[in-house]
């Protein structure tokens, strides 16, 4: 009986659906009313049908295997160790250490961690052969899974200068490193947080990775792609799928057989200091997109990360968001959950095609590093960022609690432990760096000024 249930209904074609929709619109134009154009120049339809569906893409996204990550900035070593151990006890499956000082005792940092059951990521704000060798000894001795995430090109893009090293250049330093741990990383999150659209994010991340492929004859470990995701839910799922698809396509040209490792975090671009609890809603949907899009490790962003120093409560809430998605919402029970969605398949294909076209254009014009040095990449990102900022300023790009339904009684001037705006650091640089900037910054600065003027009145 169950097998014949749907046989009682006649199939409905896409043409019939359009006719019915047109009837319900009562004379309004179908294209003007129901179609909208995304910033990536992708026209979004009100429905997607098997009649018009392209052949499904071959994208493997293992949602059942994603790791819950915890970010830890290592300043006070003992406090960082205690925080790392506590995070592991409370559900963290991967630790992401940011280390700014080469004198940090990395042996002590790792010695009491359960390295047999967790994954370690490093974000080193320096490039040192000796430091990497210390990590490698630990990795071999304890059979630990470690990602070093070295990214000199990302350093140049973000800071305007290469790392300072004893060697002639940063690439020579990398060539001298012989390691069993995953070595290379690409910071694609920089482009998203600076305002690049999704096609640019994919293409620039690929171009960035391609520079490493060109310079290293044989890369036998996964390259980590650090990616940020926003709240355009289905588009972000498609973005991650398209990125993995194109990365593997390009990697094949270099006989690189390792899949990329997607380390994903929510964007800072749409986060706010006013009505900050809305940040939890934003990061929840962003983490959902990350899971469905195929992230290997997800490091959530605490709701108060913009204006509070690292704290136990913010960490716990951000980690629990992922734990709820994984343990209570069962997001880890199905691999490739986006398969069969005509909408997501269509978005994936269109984003991949447009990003590949842009990637080829970058390569035809000298490659990513050349365009980065010339300022072309920064200029293109700035154009996209300015367009998005204009939409926000006009109220067409909405952030609830900020430019839509703001709470006028909300006060933040006495709760800022961190400076939440772009910091200007005058220094001599080789290139003009790509600057991360949030949409709400000017709005928030104006509100803070009003708070101060009212308190002084």
N, C-alpha and C positions, 0 to 999 in steps of 0.2 A: 504494500500500500504506500509506504513512504517513498519507494522508488518512483512511483507514478504521480506523486503529488503535484509536481510542477508541470507535468505533461498536460494537465487540464487547462493551463494558461497559454495563450498564444504569445509567441515572442514579440517584443516591441522593438522596432528598429530605431536608430538614432533620428531618422527623418520624422518618424511619428512623434517622438518625444519633442522635437523642435516645433512641430505643428501644434501640439498641445500647449506648449509653453507660449507660443505666439498668440494662441487663442486666449490664454489666461492674462496676457499682458494688455488685452483690450485696446489694441491699436498702438501701444508704445513700441518703439523700435527695439528689436531683439539685441542688436549689436551695441547700441548706445546704452541700453538699460542693464544688460547682464554680462557683457564682456568688460574686462578691465586689463590694463596693461601694467605689468610689473616693471620696476626699475631696470631689470635685466632685458627689457624689450621682449618679454614673453607674454603673449595674450592668453589670459586665463578664461576658460569657458565655464558655464554654470553646471555642466555635467560632462562626463566622459563615458564613452560607450565602446563595447567590443567591436562594433562596426568600423570604428575609426582608430582602433588601437594598433600601435606598431608592434612588431615582434618583441617579446619581453627581453630585457637586457640581462646579460649574465653578470650579476653582481652578488657576491657572497657576503652577507652581513651576519655574523654570528652573535646575535643578541644574547644568547644563553651564556656567553663567555665574558661579558663586559665586567671590568673591575671597578670597584668603588675606590676612588683615590682621595687622598688627603694632602693638601698643600701645606708645607711647613717652611717658613723662612728661618734659616739657622743664624741666629744672632747670639743669644745666650745658649751655649752648648748643652748644659745640663737641663735647662728648661725645654729645649728642643727634643732631647732624648726622652724626657718624661712625657712630652706631648705625643711623640711618635708611638711610644709603647701604649699609652692610653687610647690613642686613635685605633690601633690594631685591636685592642680589646673590645672596642665599641663598634667594630664593623668595617674599618678601613681594610681594603685588600691590596692597596698599592699606596706608596708614599712618594710624594713629589717634593724633594728638598731643593730649596733655592739657597745657594751658598755664595756669598760675596767676597769672602776672605780666604785666600790660599793657605793661611795658617790654621784654618779650622781642622781640628783633629777628627778626620773622617773615620779613622779606625775606631775611636771611642764612640762616635756617632752611631755606628752600625753594629757594634759588638754584641749588644743585648737584644737586638731585634730578631723576630722570627723569620729569618731570611729564607727558610725552606718553604714558607707558605705565602709570602707576599712578594710583590714586585717593587723594585726601587727605581725611581726616576730622579735624575739630577738636573738641575738648571744651574750651571756654573757661570758666574759673572766674570770669569777670567779663563784663560787657556794655558794650562800647565801640564807638561808631560809628566813631571814628578807626581803631581796630585792624581792624575789619571792612573798612574802605575800603582799607587796605594789602593785605589778602588779595585783595580784589576786583581791584585793579590787576594783581597777579600772575596771577590767574586769566584775565583778559582778554589780558594780554601773552603769556602762554605757552599759552593755550588749555587750561588745566588743569581737570580735573574735581574740584571741591572741594565738600565738604559742611561747612557751618559749624556745624550742630547746636546752634543757640541754643534754649534751653529754660528760660525764666524760671519757668514753673509747676513744672518739675522741681526747680529751685533752691529754690523755696518749700517744696515737699514734703519735700525732703531736709535742708535747712538751717534751715527755719522762718522764713526771711526772703527777700525779693526781692533781686535784685542792686541794688547802689547805683549810681545813674546821675545824670547832670546833668538829665535830663528828669523830668517829673512822675511817670511810672511806667514800668515795663518795656515795656508794650505801646506806649507812645508812642515809645520808642526803636526798637522793631522797625518801627513804621510809617515812621520816618524813614530806614530802611535800604532803599536801592534797589540790588539786587544780582542778578547773573546766576547766582550760585552758589546751590545749595540752602541755604535759610536755617534752616528750622525742624526741631526734633527733639522726640521724646517719650521720656523715660526710663522705659520700662516695666520695666526691669531692677530698679529700686528696689523695686517691689511684690513681685517674685519673691524677691529677696534678703531682704526683710523678713518673708516667710512667707505671702504671699497664695496662695490656691489658684488653679488655672488659670482658672477662670471669672472670678474677681476680676481676675487679671492682664489678661485680654483686655478685660473691661469697663472697667477703670480706664484702661488704655492708650487705648481708644477715647474714653472720656469726656474724658481729658486732651487728645487730639487735637482733639476736637470744640470745646473751648474756643478753640483757635486758628482753626478754621474759622469760628466765630461772630464772631471779632474782626478777621479779615482777609478783605476782600471777594473778593480774587482771589489764590489761591496757585498760581503757575504752575510750581513746581518740586516734586520729590518731597519728602515729609516722611519723615524718617528715624525709624524706630521702633527704639529700642535695647532689645533683649529678652535676657533670660537664660533658659537652659534647664537643666533638671535631668536626672536619670537615669531618669525614668519614660519609657522610650524611645518607645513608640508614642504615648503621650499627648502628649509634647512635639512629635512630628511633627504630630499633629492640631492642637495648640495654634497652631502657626505658620500652618498652612493656614487654620484658622478665623479667625485674626486678620487675615490678608490678605483673606479673603472678606468679612468684616464691614467692614473699613476701606474697601474699594472700594464697598460698599453705601452706607455713610454719605457717602463723598466725592461720590457721584453726586448727592446732595441739594444739594450746594453747587456743582455743575457743575465739580468738580475731576476732571480727566481723567488726572492723573499717578498711577501706581501707587506705593505706599509702598516705601521702601527698608528692608529688614530687616537691621539690623546686630546680629548675635547673638554672645553670649559665654556660656561655661559659667557656671553659678551659683557663688557663693561659699558658699551656704547649707549644702551638704553636704560641703564641703572640710574637711580636717583637718590638724593639724600633726603628729600621731603617725601612724606608718605612712604617711608622706606620699606614697610611691610609688603607693599606691592612687589618689591624685588623678589620676594619668595615665590609669588605666583609666576613671575617672569622666569625665574631660574627653574621652576618645576617643569614648565612646558618645554623649556630649552633642553633640559636633561632628557625629557621624553623624546624629543627630536634626535638627540645624540644617540640614544639607545636604538631607536628604530632605524637610524641612518647607518648604524654599524660601528659605533665607537668601540675601541678596545679598552680604553681607560677613560673614566669621566671624573674630573675634579670639579666639584661644584663650587660656586662662588657664594660665600656667606652674604646674607642680606645686608649686613652692615659693613662690608669690606671697604667701602669708599671712605668712610669717615671714622671708623673705629680701628684701633690696633687689633692684632690677632687676639681672640678671646675664646674661652671654652664654650660659651653659650652659642656664639655664631658658628663655630666649627661643628658643634653637635647638631644644630638645626640643619645645616647644609648637608651633613653626612646622613642625617635621618631622612631627608628628602629622597636620597638615593636608595636608602635601605627600604623605605616604604614602596618605592617603585619596583624594587627587585624582590623583596621578600613578601610583601603584602598585595601588590598589584600584579605580580607574576609576569613582569616584563622580561624575565629571563627564561621563560618556558618555551619560546618559539624562535627558531632561527629564521632569518629573512622575513620578518613580519610585514614588510612593505610589498612583498611579491603579490601580484594579482591586482594591485590598485592601479587602474588605468591612469588616474590623475598623477600619482607619484611617478609611474613609469614615463609618462609624457614629460613631466618636469625634469626628470633625470636625463632623458634623452636630449631635451632642448638645452639644458644647462651644459651638458657634456659637449654638444656640438658647438655651441657658442664659445665655450672656454677653450676648446681645442683650436678653433679658428684664431682666437686671440693669442694662444700659446705659439702657434705657428708664425704669427705675425711678429711676436717678440723674437723668436729664433731667427727669422729672416732679416731682422734689423739689428743683429749683433748679439742677441742673447740678453738674458735677464740682468746680469751684472753690469753690462754696458749701459742698459737703459736705466738701471738704478743709479749709476755714477753720473749719467747725463741729466738726471732729475725727471725723466719721462714718467717713471713709475709713480713718483710722488705727485706729479702734476695730475695724472689721470685719476689717482685716488682722491685728490683734493677736489676735483671736478664732481665726482660722485658724492663726496661728503657734503659739498656745498649744496648740491641738489636736495639731498636728504634733509639738511639743516633748514633749508628754505621751506620744505614741507612741514617740518616741525614748527617753525616760527609762525607759519600761517595756520596752524591748527589742523593740518591735513594728516600729519604723522602724529599719532596721539600717544602720550604717556599719561596714563591715569594718575591723578594726584599731583601732576606737574603742570601740563598745559591743558588739562581737562579735569574738571571737578577738583581743583586744588583746595585743600583745607587751609583757610586763611589764618586759623589759630595755631597751625603747626609751626613750632619754633625749633631751629636747629643750631643757632649761633653758639650756644653754650655746650653743645654735644659733639663738637668736632675735635677728635683726637688726631686726625690726619687731615692734611690739606687735600680736598677732593677735586681740585682743578688742575689744569695743565701747568706743570712747573717749568719755568724758563731757567735753563742752566747755560749762561754765557760761556762759551768755550770754542776753541778752534776745532773745526771738523773738516774732514775730507769732502763730505757731501752734506747737503741739507737733510737731516734725519726725517723719517716719517713719524708724525706725531699722532698719538692716540688721543682722541677727544670725545667726550660724551655729548649727546645731543642737548642735554638739559643744563649745561654749565652756565651759559649766559643768563638763563632764566633764574637759576639758583643764586648766582652772584647778586642779581638784582634784589631777590627776596631777602638775602642776608643783609644787604645794605639797608633795606627798609626796616629790618628788625633792629639794627644798630641805631638808626636815626630815631626810631620810635622809642627805644629804650633811653635815649639821651634827651628826648623831648621833655 
